[in-house]
Amino acid sequence: MDENIISLIAKELNISISQVKNTLELLEEGATVPFIARYRKERTKGLDEEQIRVIQENYAYQVNLAKRKEEVLARIETLGKLDDEIIKNVNACTKLSQVEDIYRPYKQKKKTRASVAIANGLQPLADTFMSFPRYFKETELDAYINENVKDREAAIQGACDIIAEKVSDDVDVRNKILDSMTNFGRIVTSEKKDHEDDHKVYKMYYDYSERVNTLAPHRVMAIDRGEKEKVLNVSISFNEEYIENWVCRRFIRFTNSGTSEYVRAAILDGLKRLAYPSIERMVRSALSEKAHESSIDVFSMNLEKLLLQPPMKDKVILGFDPAFRTGCKLAVIDASGKKLTVDVIYPHQPNAKVRESEQKLVQLCNEYHVNLIAIGNGTASRESEAFVANTIKKFNLPVSYTIVSEAGASVYSASKLAIEEFPDLHVEQRSAISIARRLMDPLSELIKIDPQSIGVGQYQHDLPTTRLKERLDFVVEKAVNRVGVNINTASVSLLKNVAGLNNASASSIVSYREENGKIESRTQIKKIPKIGPKAFEQAAGFLRVEDGKEPLDRTSIHPESYKATKVLLKELGLDTSDLGTQKAKDVISNCDTKQLMQDTGLDSCLDRARAHVIQNGVAEYVVERVCLADVVRRAADDDGQLRLIVEVGDQIAVAENVAAGGDGLVHALGKVDRERVRRLDALAGDGLALLGVVKIIDAQADHVLLRAGDGREQPHARERQRGAAQHGGSVQRRPDADERLHVRTARHRDARRCRPR
């Protein structure tokens, strides 16, 4: 490992050198990020998954940078042009783009005007121009005329082309232009003639200007897309006169020379034809790259929140996949997620059979003792919500409902996995099951879908596919390992995301289960084919054996720490039932660490064992949930407003209100009134409140019925919903002025106002 790189990363991330070094050593040994984050805290000093990922990526980048520096210096040396100044400048570079800028003048170029002129023997003439002789006679040009240089004018032009390229490749010149564009320039957009923006999606950018260094990422991506679709002209304006004067002063030593005018013309040509466009592309590329990273961060954050929603335990759920013409598909699942029945009803136009649909819904709810109805948020969601609300009120059903994002449900329904799981069902029926299951256990269900198909960010199709996939896969792995999986019930889709496992080893676990029955202990995992010592080390702590003989197998305590944990428990007068309790926390906080180390003989394992005793290691789903449902929701086509509501404990935060254009372009909105909703308490079990599940109250149900009467089909609703989900929020209507949003927390029964932050 390169000590200089390690020091650089430590300084950049504001952590110690030992933290970086130890993390890299663990990664080189084959340890996975989740394993390091949870079970090697004593070596990393408590670095989390994100910090470890950043260290890993930064080190790889710095290694590539160092390698490129060596290559560039070696190449310049072979040309006989390497000096101390170049070495100093190259070694000072912190980005690959800076290295490439220095290398530019020495790089073998494709055929250019300058290379042609050099081939025609005009380099000496260019040197003469740059020597700025006091007198220069045009007759001197005759010496350069040949079969390729027809006349004096061609000779002058060729020499100027050589000078122009030299100026445009000059590092100081390029840095000056870059600084001017970046810090003082403005992005200017205008409307192209004969464009095809019939819906005026890009209207605000038809005549738009903003400082480059203040341009928000979503506006960068909107402008990029508008340019790509040939709707917008985009350029960067800056003080060209200042740059031109600065460059002329730098290169023209004698203004009264007979060649100074030739050089001035060459400089202006080099700037306008070569340097300005090149630097502008560089600035635009940097803006786009930054915007892409910002968007990928949004994707990652929202996906993690979605995956870590609390599961609905011990509930019978009815999945409701809305539609108009083809009918609403229903699916009932039991508390374990097993399909009980599927059906279809037609409560909407054009085949409205409202009474029959009501009877069917009531029959299913009563027959299977349904607790919750999960309604998909696609086409006909508003009308289906009104129908369900009316039915519950009319027949006084002891049932609640919620709106569930169905993003990606259709992808799963048509997938090979879904076909294998439900070979006898139609695609729509599988979708209804998926909607119900993602409410019951979001992580286990959403893990079956390609993260990019879930739609939890902005401008998905404009992002670099490989980079987006890498980050989303990392989030999935992080979420799965944070929660842990039951080795006796987990699917291959879930198991393959466990640290140390892959598709082959996950399939081997499932096959072993089917052949030998339930796995009784973590020790037994070692007997499973394709699970070697290294894979066991990495995965064991994240695989739970719920009904085994060893109580610690139910926790996230790693087998390597069992002995230390038991010694510590015995010494403190505790047992395995005390893990994670307040009693354990109090005992640990009051004990003498030094004395405990002497008594137990534990050293490096002590801190790890103490953490296990305090935390219990039994992973819980994060009590943080996207509120995807409200009683008075309207369809996506109304005004495209997006809002993300997140509740952590009893803290409520509302993300920035934004509006989306027809294809998902994002612009900031002003303050938006919230809508009235009520939430059921304590439905999630274990004291967790189910956010977004709404109890039907007569007054609120009336609101639903009044606002959902037009029965319009929204042909693009699913696409709009998908676009909304990409911004991390649910699609909502513009509320009436007198409406307010009320959310009841798990701890406080009184209604509280949800205020945007």
URBEL-V155272 format. One record per residue. N is the residue number from 0. RES is the residue in three letters. PSI is psi in degrees with one decimal (NA if undefined). Layout:
BEGIN
N,RES,PSI / N,RES,PSI
END
This chain:
BEGIN
0,MET,143.6 / 1,ASP,115.3 / 2,GLU,-36.1 / 3,ASN,-42.8 / 4,ILE,-42.9 / 5,ILE,-45.1 / 6,SER,-40.7 / 7,LEU,-45.2 / 8,ILE,-42.1 / 9,ALA,-42.5 / 10,LYS,-43.1 / 11,GLU,-40.0 / 12,LEU,-2.6 / 13,ASN,45.2 / 14,ILE,171.9 / 15,SER,156.9 / 16,ILE,-38.8 / 17,SER,-36.3 / 18,GLN,-46.0 / 19,VAL,-46.8 / 20,LYS,-46.4 / 21,ASN,-38.7 / 22,THR,-45.2 / 23,LEU,-37.4 / 24,GLU,-42.1 / 25,LEU,-41.2 / 26,LEU,-39.7 / 27,GLU,-29.8 / 28,GLU,-5.6 / 29,GLY,7.8 / 30,ALA,143.5 / 31,THR,159.8 / 32,VAL,-49.3 / 33,PRO,-39.7 / 34,PHE,-46.0 / 35,ILE,-45.2 / 36,ALA,-36.4 / 37,ARG,-39.4 / 38,TYR,1.1 / 39,ARG,36.3 / 40,LYS,-30.7 / 41,GLU,-25.8 / 42,ARG,-33.1 / 43,THR,-3.0 / 44,LYS,38.2 / 45,GLY,20.8 / 46,LEU,139.4 / 47,ASP,-179.2 / 48,GLU,-41.8 / 49,GLU,-42.7 / 50,GLN,-40.8 / 51,ILE,-41.6 / 52,ARG,-43.5 / 53,VAL,-42.2 / 54,ILE,-45.3 / 55,GLN,-46.7 / 56,GLU,-43.1 / 57,ASN,-40.8 / 58,TYR,-43.8 / 59,ALA,-40.9 / 60,TYR,-45.1 / 61,GLN,-35.2 / 62,VAL,-44.5 / 63,ASN,-37.9 / 64,LEU,-45.8 / 65,ALA,-41.3 / 66,LYS,-42.6 / 67,ARG,-36.6 / 68,LYS,-45.5 / 69,GLU,-43.0 / 70,GLU,-43.6 / 71,VAL,-46.0 / 72,LEU,-41.1 / 73,ALA,-40.0 / 74,ARG,-42.8 / 75,ILE,-35.4 / 76,GLU,-39.3 / 77,THR,-24.5 / 78,LEU,-5.9 / 79,GLY,23.7 / 80,LYS,9.9 / 81,LEU,131.9 / 82,ASP,176.2 / 83,ASP,-35.2 / 84,GLU,-43.0 / 85,ILE,-43.9 / 86,ILE,-45.1 / 87,LYS,-45.7 / 88,ASN,-41.6 / 89,VAL,-45.2 / 90,ASN,-23.5 / 91,ALA,-11.3 / 92,CYS,139.7 / 93,THR,-4.6 / 94,LYS,151.5 / 95,LEU,-36.0 / 96,SER,-34.5 / 97,GLN,-40.1 / 98,VAL,-43.4 / 99,GLU,-32.2 / 100,ASP,-41.2 / 101,ILE,-38.1 / 102,TYR,-18.3 / 103,ARG,-48.6 / 104,PRO,-21.5 / 105,TYR,-5.2 / 106,LYS,138.7 / 107,GLN,115.9 / 108,LYS,160.7 / 109,LYS,175.8 / 110,LYS,121.5 / 111,THR,171.1 / 112,ARG,-38.0 / 113,ALA,-43.2 / 114,SER,-35.6 / 115,VAL,-42.7 / 116,ALA,-39.8 / 117,ILE,-42.6 / 118,ALA,-27.9 / 119,ASN,7.2 / 120,GLY,26.3 / 121,LEU,3.8 / 122,GLN,-42.9 / 123,PRO,-35.5 / 124,LEU,-41.4 / 125,ALA,-40.2 / 126,ASP,-37.9 / 127,THR,-45.1 / 128,PHE,-43.9 / 129,MET,-10.6 / 130,SER,-11.3 / 131,PHE,62.6 / 132,PRO,150.7 / 133,ARG,-40.7 / 134,TYR,140.2 / 135,PHE,120.8 / 136,LYS,137.5 / 137,GLU,-22.6 / 138,THR,-22.4 / 139,GLU,-20.3 / 140,LEU,-23.7 / 141,ASP,-26.4 / 142,ALA,-17.8 / 143,TYR,-0.2 / 144,ILE,129.3 / 145,ASN,-165.3 / 146,GLU,-25.1 / 147,ASN,-23.8 / 148,VAL,102.1 / 149,LYS,-34.2 / 150,ASP,-178.6 / 151,ARG,-40.2 / 152,GLU,-40.3 / 153,ALA,-36.3 / 154,ALA,-45.1 / 155,ILE,-44.2 / 156,GLN,-42.3 / 157,GLY,-44.4 / 158,ALA,-40.6 / 159,CYS,-35.7 / 160,ASP,-40.0 / 161,ILE,-44.7 / 162,ILE,-41.7 / 163,ALA,-43.3 / 164,GLU,-38.6 / 165,LYS,-43.7 / 166,VAL,-44.4 / 167,SER,-25.4 / 168,ASP,-8.5 / 169,ASP,127.0 / 170,VAL,-45.0 / 171,ASP,-39.1 / 172,VAL,-47.1 / 173,ARG,-40.5 / 174,ASN,-37.6 / 175,LYS,-45.7 / 176,ILE,-43.0 / 177,LEU,-45.4 / 178,ASP,-41.8 / 179,SER,-44.1 / 180,MET,-43.7 / 181,THR,-45.5 / 182,ASN,-22.5 / 183,PHE,-9.3 / 184,GLY,167.7 / 185,ARG,137.5 / 186,ILE,127.1 / 187,VAL,126.4 / 188,THR,147.6 / 189,SER,163.5 / 190,GLU,128.9 / 191,LYS,149.7 / 192,LYS,142.8 / 193,ASP,33.2 / 194,HIS,172.8 / 195,GLU,48.7 / 196,ASP,68.0 / 197,ASP,-33.1 / 198,HIS,6.9 / 199,LYS,39.6 / 200,VAL,-37.8 / 201,TYR,24.0 / 202,LYS,-41.6 / 203,MET,-16.1 / 204,TYR,7.5 / 205,TYR,-30.3 / 206,ASP,86.1 / 207,TYR,144.7 / 208,SER,138.8 / 209,GLU,148.8 / 210,ARG,137.2 / 211,VAL,-42.2 / 212,ASN,2.1 / 213,THR,0.8 / 214,LEU,121.6 / 215,ALA,148.2 / 216,PRO,-41.6 / 217,HIS,-29.2 / 218,ARG,-36.4 / 219,VAL,-46.0 / 220,MET,-33.7 / 221,ALA,-44.3 / 222,ILE,-43.7 / 223,ASP,-44.1 / 224,ARG,-41.5 / 225,GLY,-38.4 / 226,GLU,-42.7 / 227,LYS,-36.6 / 228,GLU,9.2 / 229,LYS,38.8 / 230,VAL,-32.3 / 231,LEU,144.6 / 232,ASN,133.7 / 233,VAL,134.8 / 234,SER,169.1 / 235,ILE,121.6 / 236,SER,141.0 / 237,PHE,179.9 / 238,ASN,84.8 / 239,GLU,-35.4 / 240,GLU,-42.0 / 241,TYR,-45.9 / 242,ILE,-45.4 / 243,GLU,-41.9 / 244,ASN,-41.0 / 245,TRP,-44.0 / 246,VAL,-40.7 / 247,CYS,-42.4 / 248,ARG,-31.6 / 249,ARG,-37.5 / 250,PHE,-33.4 / 251,ILE,104.1 / 252,ARG,-34.5 / 253,PHE,107.8 / 254,THR,-20.1 / 255,ASN,9.0 / 256,SER,155.7 / 257,GLY,-13.5 / 258,THR,-1.0 / 259,SER,-35.9 / 260,GLU,-36.3 / 261,TYR,-45.4 / 262,VAL,-41.6 / 263,ARG,-45.3 / 264,ALA,-39.4 / 265,ALA,-41.1 / 266,ILE,-48.9 / 267,LEU,-39.3 / 268,ASP,-43.7 / 269,GLY,-38.3 / 270,LEU,-51.6 / 271,LYS,-38.3 / 272,ARG,-33.5 / 273,LEU,-58.9 / 274,ALA,-51.8 / 275,TYR,-52.5 / 276,PRO,-39.5 / 277,SER,-48.5 / 278,ILE,-37.0 / 279,GLU,-42.6 / 280,ARG,-38.6 / 281,MET,-45.8 / 282,VAL,-45.6 / 283,ARG,-41.1 / 284,SER,-41.2 / 285,ALA,-41.6 / 286,LEU,-44.6 / 287,SER,-42.4 / 288,GLU,-43.9 / 289,LYS,-42.3 / 290,ALA,-40.4 / 291,HIS,-45.0 / 292,GLU,-39.4 / 293,SER,-44.4 / 294,SER,-40.5 / 295,ILE,-36.7 / 296,ASP,-41.7 / 297,VAL,-46.1 / 298,PHE,-51.4 / 299,SER,-47.6 / 300,MET,-47.5 / 301,ASN,-37.1 / 302,LEU,-41.3 / 303,GLU,-43.4 / 304,LYS,-40.2 / 305,LEU,-44.5 / 306,LEU,-29.7 / 307,LEU,20.2 / 308,GLN,145.0 / 309,PRO,141.3 / 310,PRO,157.7 / 311,MET,104.2 / 312,LYS,142.1 / 313,ASP,39.9 / 314,LYS,138.8 / 315,VAL,123.9 / 316,ILE,138.6 / 317,LEU,116.3 / 318,GLY,131.5 / 319,PHE,105.3 / 320,ASP,103.6 / 321,PRO,153.2 / 322,ALA,163.2 / 323,PHE,-79.1 / 324,ARG,-42.8 / 325,THR,-1.3 / 326,GLY,161.2 / 327,CYS,122.0 / 328,LYS,134.7 / 329,LEU,145.6 / 330,ALA,129.7 / 331,VAL,131.2 / 332,ILE,149.5 / 333,ASP,-173.9 / 334,ALA,-17.9 / 335,SER,-2.1 / 336,GLY,2.2 / 337,LYS,137.7 / 338,LYS,129.3 / 339,LEU,-44.0 / 340,THR,159.7 / 341,VAL,153.2 / 342,ASP,179.0 / 343,VAL,141.5 / 344,ILE,161.3 / 345,TYR,74.8 / 346,PRO,-6.5 / 347,HIS,164.2 / 348,GLN,151.4 / 349,PRO,-2.9 / 350,ASN,42.8 / 351,ALA,115.0 / 352,LYS,70.4 / 353,VAL,-47.7 / 354,ARG,-45.4 / 355,GLU,-39.2 / 356,SER,-42.2 / 357,GLU,-47.2 / 358,GLN,-41.9 / 359,LYS,-43.6 / 360,LEU,-44.1 / 361,VAL,-43.5 / 362,GLN,-46.6 / 363,LEU,-42.4 / 364,CYS,-41.1 / 365,ASN,-42.3 / 366,GLU,-39.8 / 367,TYR,7.3 / 368,HIS,52.3 / 369,VAL,133.2 / 370,ASN,-37.7 / 371,LEU,147.8 / 372,ILE,123.2 / 373,ALA,111.5 / 374,ILE,127.0 / 375,GLY,151.1 / 376,ASN,20.7 / 377,GLY,-151.0 / 378,THR,134.7 / 379,ALA,14.3 / 380,SER,-43.1 / 381,ARG,-46.7 / 382,GLU,-36.8 / 383,SER,-37.2 / 384,GLU,-43.6 / 385,ALA,-42.1 / 386,PHE,-46.8 / 387,VAL,-44.7 / 388,ALA,-44.3 / 389,ASN,-43.2 / 390,THR,-44.3 / 391,ILE,-41.8 / 392,LYS,-45.2 / 393,LYS,-41.3 / 394,PHE,7.1 / 395,ASN,49.7 / 396,LEU,137.7 / 397,PRO,55.0 / 398,VAL,146.3 / 399,SER,165.6 / 400,TYR,163.8 / 401,THR,157.3 / 402,ILE,128.2 / 403,VAL,134.1 / 404,SER,127.7 / 405,GLU,14.6 / 406,ALA,124.3 / 407,GLY,-9.2 / 408,ALA,-40.4 / 409,SER,-34.0 / 410,VAL,-46.0 / 411,TYR,-42.3 / 412,SER,-32.0 / 413,ALA,3.4 / 414,SER,163.0 / 415,LYS,-39.1 / 416,LEU,-44.5 / 417,ALA,-39.4 / 418,ILE,-41.5 / 419,GLU,-36.0 / 420,GLU,-41.1 / 421,PHE,72.7 / 422,PRO,-22.0 / 423,ASP,3.0 / 424,LEU,154.7 / 425,HIS,164.9 / 426,VAL,-44.6 / 427,GLU,-35.5 / 428,GLN,-38.0 / 429,ARG,-35.7 / 430,SER,-40.5 / 431,ALA,-38.6 / 432,ILE,-42.7 / 433,SER,-41.2 / 434,ILE,-42.2 / 435,ALA,-43.7 / 436,ARG,-34.7 / 437,ARG,-16.4 / 438,LEU,-39.0 / 439,MET,-50.1 / 440,ASP,87.7 / 441,PRO,-42.1 / 442,LEU,-50.0 / 443,SER,-31.7 / 444,GLU,-46.4 / 445,LEU,-21.2 / 446,ILE,-19.7 / 447,LYS,-11.4 / 448,ILE,139.0 / 449,ASP,124.3 / 450,PRO,-32.8 / 451,GLN,-17.6 / 452,SER,-8.5 / 453,ILE,-28.3 / 454,GLY,71.6 / 455,VAL,29.6 / 456,GLY,-168.4 / 457,GLN,144.4 / 458,TYR,45.1 / 459,GLN,-44.5 / 460,HIS,-3.1 / 461,ASP,-2.9 / 462,LEU,153.3 / 463,PRO,118.1 / 464,THR,-46.5 / 465,THR,-45.9 / 466,ARG,-42.6 / 467,LEU,-45.5 / 468,LYS,-42.5 / 469,GLU,-47.3 / 470,ARG,-41.0 / 471,LEU,-37.6 / 472,ASP,-37.5 / 473,PHE,-43.1 / 474,VAL,-43.2 / 475,VAL,-48.0 / 476,GLU,-43.6 / 477,LYS,-45.0 / 478,ALA,-45.7 / 479,VAL,-44.0 / 480,ASN,-26.3 / 481,ARG,-39.5 / 482,VAL,-39.9 / 483,GLY,160.9 / 484,VAL,148.6 / 485,ASN,113.0 / 486,ILE,-21.8 / 487,ASN,-9.1 / 488,THR,-18.4 / 489,ALA,142.9 / 490,SER,170.0 / 491,VAL,-39.9 / 492,SER,-36.9 / 493,LEU,-43.9 / 494,LEU,-35.9 / 495,LYS,-13.9 / 496,ASN,-0.8 / 497,VAL,139.5 / 498,ALA,131.0 / 499,GLY,-12.0 / 500,LEU,157.7 / 501,ASN,-172.1 / 502,ASN,-39.2 / 503,ALA,-48.4 / 504,SER,-34.2 / 505,ALA,-43.2 / 506,SER,-36.2 / 507,SER,-38.9 / 508,ILE,-46.6 / 509,VAL,-42.8 / 510,SER,-41.1 / 511,TYR,-41.6 / 512,ARG,-44.8 / 513,GLU,-34.1 / 514,GLU,-35.4 / 515,ASN,-1.4 / 516,GLY,-166.2 / 517,LYS,143.7 / 518,ILE,125.5 / 519,GLU,-22.1 / 520,SER,163.1 / 521,ARG,-30.9 / 522,THR,-34.5 / 523,GLN,-24.6 / 524,ILE,-31.7 / 525,LYS,-22.3 / 526,LYS,-12.5 / 527,ILE,131.0 / 528,PRO,145.8 / 529,LYS,7.1 / 530,ILE,92.2 / 531,GLY,178.6 / 532,PRO,-43.0 / 533,LYS,-44.0 / 534,ALA,-41.0 / 535,PHE,-45.4 / 536,GLU,-45.8 / 537,GLN,-35.8 / 538,ALA,-27.0 / 539,ALA,-44.9 / 540,GLY,-20.4 / 541,PHE,-5.9 / 542,LEU,121.3 / 543,ARG,137.7 / 544,VAL,98.8 / 545,GLU,-37.1 / 546,ASP,24.7 / 547,GLY,172.7 / 548,LYS,-29.0 / 549,GLU,114.0 / 550,PRO,-31.8 / 551,LEU,-18.0 / 552,ASP,-15.7 / 553,ARG,-6.8 / 554,THR,178.6 / 555,SER,7.9 / 556,ILE,127.7 / 557,HIS,142.5 / 558,PRO,-30.7 / 559,GLU,-18.7 / 560,SER,4.0 / 561,TYR,-49.5 / 562,LYS,-48.5 / 563,ALA,-40.2 / 564,THR,-43.8 / 565,LYS,-39.9 / 566,VAL,-43.7 / 567,LEU,-44.3 / 568,LEU,-44.4 / 569,LYS,-43.8 / 570,GLU,-33.8 / 571,LEU,-0.9 / 572,GLY,31.9 / 573,LEU,167.0 / 574,ASP,-178.6 / 575,THR,-25.4 / 576,SER,-16.5 / 577,ASP,-5.7 / 578,LEU,128.5 / 579,GLY,-0.4 / 580,THR,166.5 / 581,GLN,-33.9 / 582,LYS,-46.2 / 583,ALA,-41.3 / 584,LYS,-43.4 / 585,ASP,-43.5 / 586,VAL,-44.9 / 587,ILE,-44.9 / 588,SER,-25.4 / 589,ASN,-4.8 / 590,CYS,159.3 / 591,ASP,110.4 / 592,THR,-46.6 / 593,LYS,-43.4 / 594,GLN,-37.5 / 595,LEU,-39.7 / 596,MET,-40.0 / 597,GLN,-42.5 / 598,ASP,-37.7 / 599,THR,-20.5 / 600,GLY,7.7 / 601,LEU,141.1 / 602,ASP,-89.9 / 603,SER,-26.5 / 604,CYS,-12.7 / 605,LEU,-50.9 / 606,ASP,-41.4 / 607,ARG,-45.7 / 608,ALA,-42.5 / 609,ARG,-43.6 / 610,ALA,-40.7 / 611,HIS,-41.5 / 612,VAL,-41.3 / 613,ILE,-46.3 / 614,GLN,-18.6 / 615,ASN,-27.0 / 616,GLY,-2.5 / 617,VAL,104.5 / 618,ALA,130.3 / 619,GLU,150.4 / 620,TYR,142.1 / 621,VAL,136.7 / 622,VAL,41.9 / 623,GLU,123.4 / 624,ARG,137.4 / 625,VAL,125.8 / 626,CYS,100.1 / 627,LEU,0.6 / 628,ALA,143.9 / 629,ASP,157.9 / 630,VAL,-33.7 / 631,VAL,33.5 / 632,ARG,144.9 / 633,ARG,168.5 / 634,ALA,164.0 / 635,ALA,-26.9 / 636,ASP,-9.6 / 637,ASP,-56.1 / 638,ASP,4.3 / 639,GLY,23.4 / 640,GLN,143.3 / 641,LEU,141.2 / 642,ARG,138.0 / 643,LEU,122.0 / 644,ILE,123.9 / 645,VAL,132.3 / 646,GLU,126.7 / 647,VAL,109.7 / 648,GLY,-122.8 / 649,ASP,17.1 / 650,GLN,128.3 / 651,ILE,130.9 / 652,ALA,141.3 / 653,VAL,123.1 / 654,ALA,168.8 / 655,GLU,129.8 / 656,ASN,131.8 / 657,VAL,157.2 / 658,ALA,142.2 / 659,ALA,137.1 / 660,GLY,-172.7 / 661,GLY,-25.8 / 662,ASP,20.4 / 663,GLY,9.8 / 664,LEU,138.8 / 665,VAL,132.8 / 666,HIS,147.4 / 667,ALA,141.4 / 668,LEU,168.5 / 669,GLY,-169.2 / 670,LYS,134.6 / 671,VAL,132.3 / 672,ASP,146.5 / 673,ARG,155.3 / 674,GLU,154.8 / 675,ARG,125.6 / 676,VAL,157.9 / 677,ARG,149.8 / 678,ARG,141.0 / 679,LEU,143.1 / 680,ASP,146.5 / 681,ALA,36.1 / 682,LEU,-22.1 / 683,ALA,-7.3 / 684,GLY,164.9 / 685,ASP,29.0 / 686,GLY,3.9 / 687,LEU,132.9 / 688,ALA,141.9 / 689,LEU,106.8 / 690,LEU,133.6 / 691,GLY,-8.0 / 692,VAL,122.8 / 693,VAL,128.1 / 694,LYS,135.3 / 695,ILE,117.7 / 696,ILE,139.7 / 697,ASP,-50.3 / 698,ALA,-39.7 / 699,GLN,-38.4 / 700,ALA,-35.3 / 701,ASP,-39.0 / 702,HIS,-42.5 / 703,VAL,-46.1 / 704,LEU,-36.1 / 705,LEU,-33.9 / 706,ARG,-2.7 / 707,ALA,29.3 / 708,GLY,-10.3 / 709,ASP,-21.4 / 710,GLY,21.9 / 711,ARG,136.5 / 712,GLU,134.7 / 713,GLN,97.3 / 714,PRO,-25.1 / 715,HIS,18.1 / 716,ALA,-41.6 / 717,ARG,-40.3 / 718,GLU,-40.5 / 719,ARG,-39.4 / 720,GLN,-41.2 / 721,ARG,-41.8 / 722,GLY,-37.0 / 723,ALA,-43.8 / 724,ALA,-29.8 / 725,GLN,-17.9 / 726,HIS,9.2 / 727,GLY,15.4 / 728,GLY,171.5 / 729,SER,153.6 / 730,VAL,130.4 / 731,GLN,152.6 / 732,ARG,166.2 / 733,ARG,118.6 / 734,PRO,159.7 / 735,ASP,156.2 / 736,ALA,-29.0 / 737,ASP,5.1 / 738,GLU,150.3 / 739,ARG,153.4 / 740,LEU,125.9 / 741,HIS,130.6 / 742,VAL,132.5 / 743,ARG,126.0 / 744,THR,167.5 / 745,ALA,-32.5 / 746,ARG,-28.4 / 747,HIS,122.5 / 748,ARG,-20.0 / 749,ASP,147.3 / 750,ALA,139.1 / 751,ARG,148.3 / 752,ARG,135.0 / 753,CYS,110.2 / 754,ARG,135.3 / 755,PRO,143.0 / 756,ARG,NA
END
